[in-house]
Amino acid sequence: MVLAGDGPAAAPAGTVPAQAGRLHRPAVTELRLSAFGPHRGAAFALGPVTLFAGPSGSGKSQALAAYEALAALGSGATLEEAFPDPGSRIPDLAVPDADRRRGFRIGCTVDGPAGPVRLDLAVQAEPTLRIVGERLSQPGQILLATALRDPGRRSVQGAWLTGGTGGVTRAPLPDDRLGTALLPLRVAGATAGQRQVLAAAEQVVVALRSVFPCDPRPGRMRAPVPPGEGRLLGDCANLADVLRRTRHECGTRHALLAEAARAGCAGPVAGLDVRAPAGGPVTAVLDRGPGRPATELARLGAGELRFLALALVLLTGPGVLAMDPAAELLSAQQALTVLADGFDRGLDGRQCAELLRLALLSCGRGHVRLVAAAGERTAEAARLLAGVTVVDL
């Protein structure tokens, strides 16, 4: 399971040529899966709003899991952290080789200021979880390649473009971490080739770190929560505390969320409010208007809670989400990607339509991207919307 090629070619390095239509903010524009769950040699184009659709067992969740794993590796996670159950990613009928090895391949293309950059990984899942091959490349040129040379060592041999008189630099890299994420610590940037490698690696890392996996859990969102820093968790259990923060710090965003609540919640909605007694827990409520008692979020249906949480995520940014984006870049130079498995779970058609409207509104500005798995009813409606990419599995 070694990626073809021993190392980067020693071709002279120069600046990356200008390309029309290049994205200003790094973003994953293609996801590739091979021998990963039900996927065989699959390549999925990703737009600003992308929905994976298909019957149960078609691989919607597996595709999002691969994207989430790449994001974790780009953020510095180990392979075990990114794939806590690697055996579940191997196809059922995959035959091991003579050394009882089985695994899978995943990869992505990240477009941005440096142009399109490909990242491809070959992962051995059995008998030992390890990266056995990694390639970072741009059209016509390999920037980094790693290969497993000695199965007895917990390292791979890496080679990356240097340029100048050296051509390439070779050194061992750990077999449980993404080599691309380590390059900024290894490459000095003294030659044109090194600067090209750094630009490509940093673009990939920025895109992968700017990912927020979100799966709102209504059962965890009903109880009052202690006041905190107001950064939304992936399960949205602290939604009330985040609403407290947006209400006081961003009136425009909070007003947009209240407008969405009027479209997606039953009954009249005059606004979103919070009750936060001194030293006590925070409770979020729907303001029903003059003369009507407010409704605590604990009394809302599961679909309404999921709707509110997803609407907040689409209207917010990295500073309000519990994530660790690339601090070395301004937020205006990054595009947040929201991963949402079961995007329309428990939602009715009206709520799904409103969330798609919010997604197109937010993603159209280039600051947010959405990659989600959805049911056929939502996908059918999305196919009629300009700007939505539906991937049929």
C-alpha positions as CSV (number, residue, x, y, z in Angstrom):
1,M,0.0,0.0,0.0
2,V,2.8,2.4,-0.8
3,L,2.0,5.4,-3.0
4,A,3.7,5.2,-6.4
5,G,7.0,7.2,-6.7
6,D,10.0,7.3,-4.5
7,G,10.2,11.0,-4.0
8,P,9.8,14.4,-5.5
9,A,11.3,15.0,-8.9
10,A,14.3,17.2,-8.9
11,A,12.8,19.6,-11.4
12,P,13.6,23.3,-11.0
13,A,11.2,25.0,-8.7
14,G,9.6,28.3,-9.4
15,T,6.6,30.2,-8.4
16,V,3.2,28.7,-8.8
17,P,1.6,30.0,-12.1
18,A,-1.4,32.3,-11.8
19,Q,-4.7,30.5,-12.4
20,A,-8.0,31.9,-13.3
21,G,-10.8,31.3,-10.8
22,R,-8.5,30.5,-7.9
23,L,-10.1,30.6,-4.5
24,H,-9.1,33.4,-2.2
25,R,-9.6,31.3,0.9
26,P,-8.2,27.8,1.1
27,A,-11.0,25.2,0.7
28,V,-11.3,21.5,0.0
29,T,-12.8,21.2,-3.5
30,E,-12.5,17.4,-4.0
31,L,-12.7,14.4,-1.7
32,R,-11.2,11.0,-2.8
33,L,-11.9,7.6,-1.3
34,S,-10.6,4.2,-2.3
35,A,-11.4,0.9,-0.5
36,F,-13.0,3.1,2.2
37,G,-16.2,1.6,3.3
38,P,-18.4,1.1,0.2
39,H,-16.3,3.5,-1.9
40,R,-14.0,2.3,-4.6
41,G,-11.9,4.8,-6.5
42,A,-14.4,7.6,-5.8
43,A,-13.8,11.3,-6.3
44,F,-16.4,13.8,-5.1
45,A,-16.4,17.4,-6.2
46,L,-17.3,19.7,-3.3
47,G,-18.8,23.2,-3.8
48,P,-19.7,25.9,-1.3
49,V,-22.9,23.9,-0.4
50,T,-22.6,20.1,-0.9
51,L,-25.1,17.5,0.1
52,F,-24.4,13.8,0.0
53,A,-27.6,11.8,-0.9
54,G,-28.4,8.2,-1.3
55,P,-30.0,5.2,0.3
56,S,-29.0,3.8,3.6
57,G,-25.6,2.1,3.4
58,S,-24.5,4.0,0.3
59,G,-21.7,5.7,2.2
60,K,-22.9,9.2,3.0
61,S,-21.6,9.0,6.6
62,Q,-18.4,7.2,5.6
63,A,-17.6,10.1,3.2
64,L,-18.1,12.7,6.0
65,A,-16.1,10.5,8.4
66,A,-13.2,10.5,5.9
67,Y,-13.3,14.3,5.6
68,E,-13.5,14.7,9.4
69,A,-10.4,12.4,9.8
70,L,-8.4,14.4,7.3
71,A,-9.4,17.5,9.2
72,A,-8.2,16.0,12.5
73,L,-4.9,14.9,10.9
74,G,-4.4,18.4,9.5
75,S,-5.0,19.8,13.0
76,G,-2.2,17.6,14.5
77,A,-4.2,14.5,15.7
78,T,-2.6,11.1,15.6
79,L,-3.9,8.4,13.3
80,E,-5.5,6.6,16.3
81,E,-7.3,9.8,17.2
82,A,-8.5,10.3,13.7
83,F,-9.5,6.7,13.2
84,P,-10.6,5.3,16.6
85,D,-12.1,2.2,14.8
86,P,-10.1,1.8,11.6
87,G,-11.4,-1.7,11.0
88,S,-14.9,-0.3,10.3
89,R,-13.5,1.6,7.3
90,I,-12.2,-1.4,5.6
91,P,-14.5,-3.0,3.0
92,D,-16.1,-6.2,4.2
93,L,-14.7,-8.3,1.3
94,A,-11.3,-6.8,1.3
95,V,-8.7,-9.5,1.1
96,P,-5.5,-9.1,3.1
97,D,-2.1,-9.5,1.4
98,A,0.5,-12.2,2.3
99,D,1.5,-10.2,5.4
100,R,-2.2,-9.9,6.6
101,R,-2.3,-6.2,5.8
102,R,-5.5,-4.4,4.9
103,G,-6.2,-0.7,4.6
104,F,-7.6,2.2,2.6
105,R,-6.8,5.3,0.7
106,I,-8.2,8.8,1.3
107,G,-7.3,12.1,-0.2
108,C,-8.4,15.6,-1.1
109,T,-7.7,18.6,-3.3
110,V,-7.4,22.0,-1.6
111,D,-7.7,25.1,-3.8
112,G,-6.6,28.5,-2.7
113,P,-4.0,31.2,-3.3
114,A,-1.3,28.6,-4.2
115,G,-3.5,26.9,-6.7
116,P,-4.9,23.3,-6.5
117,V,-2.9,21.1,-4.2
118,R,-3.5,17.3,-3.9
119,L,-3.0,15.4,-0.7
120,D,-3.2,11.6,-0.8
121,L,-2.8,9.1,2.0
122,A,-2.4,5.3,2.0
123,V,-3.4,4.0,5.5
124,Q,-2.6,0.5,6.7
125,A,-5.4,-0.4,9.2
126,E,-4.4,-4.0,9.9
127,P,-2.5,-5.5,11.6
128,T,-1.0,-2.2,12.7
129,L,-2.5,1.2,12.1
130,R,0.0,3.4,10.3
131,I,0.4,5.7,7.3
132,V,2.4,3.8,4.7
133,G,2.4,6.5,2.0
134,E,1.6,10.2,1.7
135,R,1.9,12.5,-1.3
136,L,1.5,16.2,-1.6
137,S,1.5,17.4,-5.2
138,Q,0.6,20.1,-7.6
139,P,-0.1,19.7,-11.3
140,G,3.0,18.1,-12.8
141,Q,5.1,18.2,-9.6
142,I,5.4,16.1,-6.4
143,L,6.2,18.2,-3.4
144,L,6.3,15.6,-0.7
145,A,6.3,11.8,-0.9
146,T,6.7,9.3,1.9
147,A,7.0,5.5,1.8
148,L,7.3,2.7,4.3
149,R,10.8,1.2,3.9
150,D,11.2,-0.8,7.0
151,P,8.0,-2.3,8.6
152,G,9.9,-2.8,11.8
153,R,10.3,0.9,12.4
154,R,7.5,3.4,13.3
155,S,8.6,5.8,10.7
156,V,8.3,6.4,6.9
157,Q,11.0,7.7,4.6
158,G,10.0,11.2,3.5
159,A,11.4,13.3,0.6
160,W,10.3,16.8,-0.2
161,L,11.3,19.3,-2.9
162,T,14.2,21.6,-2.0
163,G,15.3,23.0,-5.3
164,G,18.6,24.6,-5.8
165,T,21.6,22.3,-5.8
166,G,20.1,19.7,-3.4
167,G,17.0,18.9,-5.4
168,V,15.2,17.0,-2.6
169,T,15.6,16.6,1.1
170,R,15.2,13.1,2.7
171,A,14.4,12.4,6.3
172,P,12.3,10.0,8.4
173,L,8.8,11.1,9.4
174,P,6.5,9.5,12.0
175,D,4.0,7.0,10.6
176,D,1.1,8.1,12.8
177,R,0.9,11.8,11.8
178,L,0.3,13.7,8.7
179,G,3.7,14.6,7.2
180,T,2.2,17.6,5.4
181,A,1.3,19.2,8.7
182,L,4.9,18.8,9.9
183,L,6.5,20.4,6.9
184,P,6.3,24.0,8.3
185,L,8.5,22.8,11.1
186,R,11.0,21.1,8.8
187,V,11.3,23.4,5.8
188,A,13.2,26.7,6.1
189,G,11.9,28.4,3.1
190,A,15.3,29.5,1.9
191,T,14.9,28.4,-1.8
192,A,12.1,28.8,-4.3
193,G,11.4,25.1,-4.1
194,Q,11.1,25.2,-0.3
195,R,8.8,28.2,-0.5
196,Q,6.6,26.3,-3.0
197,V,6.4,23.4,-0.6
198,L,5.6,25.6,2.4
199,A,2.9,27.5,0.5
200,A,1.2,24.2,-0.6
201,A,1.5,22.6,2.8
202,E,0.2,25.6,4.7
203,Q,-2.8,25.9,2.3
204,V,-3.8,22.3,3.0
205,V,-3.4,22.7,6.7
206,V,-5.4,25.9,6.9
207,A,-8.3,24.3,4.9
208,L,-8.3,21.2,7.1
209,R,-8.0,23.1,10.4
210,S,-11.0,25.3,9.4
211,V,-13.5,22.4,9.8
212,F,-16.3,22.2,12.4
213,P,-18.0,18.8,12.7
214,C,-21.5,19.5,14.0
215,D,-24.2,17.0,15.1
216,P,-26.7,18.8,17.4
217,R,-28.1,16.5,20.2
218,P,-31.4,17.8,21.4
219,G,-31.3,15.6,24.5
220,R,-28.2,17.5,25.6
221,M,-29.5,21.0,24.7
222,R,-32.6,21.2,27.0
223,A,-31.1,21.7,30.4
224,P,-29.8,25.1,31.6
225,V,-26.0,25.4,31.3
226,P,-23.4,27.2,33.4
227,P,-22.1,30.4,31.9
228,G,-18.9,29.9,30.0
229,E,-16.9,31.4,27.2
230,G,-19.8,31.0,24.7
231,R,-18.1,28.8,22.2
232,L,-20.5,26.3,20.6
233,L,-19.7,22.6,21.1
234,G,-20.0,20.1,18.3
235,D,-23.1,18.5,20.0
236,C,-24.5,22.1,20.7
237,A,-25.2,21.1,24.3
238,N,-24.2,24.7,25.4
239,L,-26.5,26.4,22.9
240,A,-28.1,28.6,25.6
241,D,-24.7,30.0,26.7
242,V,-23.8,30.8,23.1
243,L,-27.1,32.6,22.6
244,R,-26.3,34.7,25.7
245,R,-23.0,35.7,24.0
246,T,-24.4,36.5,20.6
247,R,-27.3,38.5,22.1
248,H,-24.8,40.8,23.9
249,E,-21.9,40.8,21.4
250,C,-23.5,40.6,17.9
251,G,-26.9,42.1,17.6
252,T,-26.9,41.6,13.8
253,R,-26.2,37.9,13.9
254,H,-28.6,37.4,16.8
255,A,-31.4,39.2,14.8
256,L,-30.8,37.0,11.8
257,L,-31.1,33.9,14.0
258,A,-34.3,35.2,15.5
259,E,-35.6,35.7,12.0
260,A,-34.7,32.1,11.1
261,A,-36.5,31.0,14.3
262,R,-39.7,32.6,13.1
263,A,-39.4,30.5,9.9
264,G,-38.5,27.2,11.6
265,C,-40.2,27.1,15.0
266,A,-43.9,26.5,15.6
267,G,-46.0,29.4,16.9
268,P,-45.3,33.2,17.0
269,V,-41.6,34.1,17.6
270,A,-40.8,37.7,18.5
271,G,-37.1,37.0,19.3
272,L,-34.6,34.8,21.2
273,D,-33.8,35.7,24.8
274,V,-31.9,34.3,27.7
275,R,-32.4,34.1,31.4
276,A,-29.1,34.3,33.3
277,P,-29.5,35.0,37.0
278,A,-26.3,36.1,38.8
279,G,-24.2,33.1,39.5
280,G,-26.8,30.8,38.1
281,P,-27.2,28.7,34.9
282,V,-28.2,30.1,31.6
283,T,-31.6,29.3,30.1
284,A,-32.6,30.2,26.5
285,V,-36.2,31.0,25.6
286,L,-38.3,31.9,22.6
287,D,-39.9,35.3,23.1
288,R,-43.5,34.8,22.0
289,G,-44.4,38.5,21.9
290,P,-46.4,40.9,24.2
291,G,-48.9,39.2,26.5
292,R,-47.6,35.7,25.8
293,P,-45.3,33.7,28.1
294,A,-41.9,32.8,26.8
295,T,-41.1,29.2,25.9
296,E,-38.0,27.7,27.3
297,L,-35.9,25.7,24.8
298,A,-36.4,22.7,27.0
299,R,-40.0,22.6,25.8
300,L,-39.2,22.7,22.1
301,G,-39.3,19.6,19.9
302,A,-36.1,17.8,18.8
303,G,-36.4,19.1,15.3
304,E,-36.8,22.7,16.5
305,L,-33.7,22.4,18.6
306,R,-31.6,20.9,15.8
307,F,-32.9,23.6,13.5
308,L,-31.9,26.4,15.8
309,A,-28.4,24.9,16.4
310,L,-27.7,24.4,12.7
311,A,-29.0,27.9,11.9
312,L,-26.6,29.4,14.5
313,V,-23.7,27.5,13.1
314,L,-24.4,28.7,9.6
315,L,-24.7,32.3,10.8
316,T,-21.6,32.4,13.0
317,G,-17.9,32.0,12.6
318,P,-14.8,30.3,14.1
319,G,-14.7,32.7,17.0
320,V,-18.0,31.4,18.3
321,L,-17.3,27.7,17.7
322,A,-15.3,25.3,19.8
323,M,-12.6,24.8,17.2
324,D,-8.9,25.7,16.6
325,P,-8.5,27.5,13.3
326,A,-5.2,28.6,12.0
327,A,-4.3,31.5,14.3
328,E,-1.5,32.7,11.9
329,L,-4.1,33.8,9.4
330,L,-6.8,36.4,9.7
331,S,-10.3,35.0,9.8
332,A,-11.1,36.9,6.6
333,Q,-8.5,34.7,4.9
334,Q,-10.1,31.4,6.0
335,A,-13.3,29.7,5.0
336,L,-15.1,27.7,7.8
337,T,-16.4,24.3,6.6
338,V,-19.3,22.9,8.5
339,L,-19.6,19.1,8.4
340,A,-23.1,17.9,9.3
341,D,-24.0,14.2,9.1
342,G,-27.8,13.7,9.2
343,F,-28.3,17.3,8.3
344,D,-32.1,17.0,8.0
345,R,-32.6,14.5,10.8
346,G,-35.9,15.2,12.5
347,L,-36.6,18.3,10.4
348,D,-39.6,19.1,8.3
349,G,-39.6,20.5,4.8
350,R,-40.0,24.1,6.0
351,Q,-37.1,23.9,8.3
352,C,-34.9,22.2,5.7
353,A,-35.8,24.9,3.2
354,E,-34.8,27.6,5.6
355,L,-31.5,26.0,6.5
356,L,-30.7,25.7,2.8
357,R,-31.5,29.4,2.3
358,L,-29.2,30.3,5.2
359,A,-26.5,28.0,3.8
360,L,-26.7,29.7,0.4
361,L,-26.7,33.1,2.0
362,S,-23.7,32.5,4.2
363,C,-21.7,30.3,1.8
364,G,-22.3,32.8,-1.1
365,R,-20.1,35.2,0.8
366,G,-17.2,32.8,0.8
367,H,-16.7,32.7,4.5
368,V,-18.6,29.5,5.2
369,R,-18.9,26.1,3.3
370,L,-21.3,23.3,4.1
371,V,-20.7,19.6,3.5
372,A,-23.6,17.5,4.8
373,A,-25.4,14.2,4.4
374,A,-29.1,14.5,3.8
375,G,-32.2,12.4,3.0
376,E,-33.7,12.2,-0.5
377,R,-36.5,14.7,0.3
378,T,-34.0,17.4,1.1
379,A,-31.8,16.4,-1.8
380,E,-34.7,16.6,-4.2
381,A,-35.5,20.2,-3.1
382,A,-31.8,21.1,-3.2
383,R,-31.4,19.9,-6.8
384,L,-33.6,22.8,-7.8
385,L,-31.4,25.4,-6.1
386,A,-28.6,27.1,-7.9
387,G,-25.4,26.9,-5.9
388,V,-26.0,23.6,-4.3
389,T,-24.0,20.5,-5.3
390,V,-25.8,17.2,-4.7
391,V,-23.6,14.1,-4.7
392,D,-25.8,11.1,-5.5
393,L,-24.3,7.9,-4.1
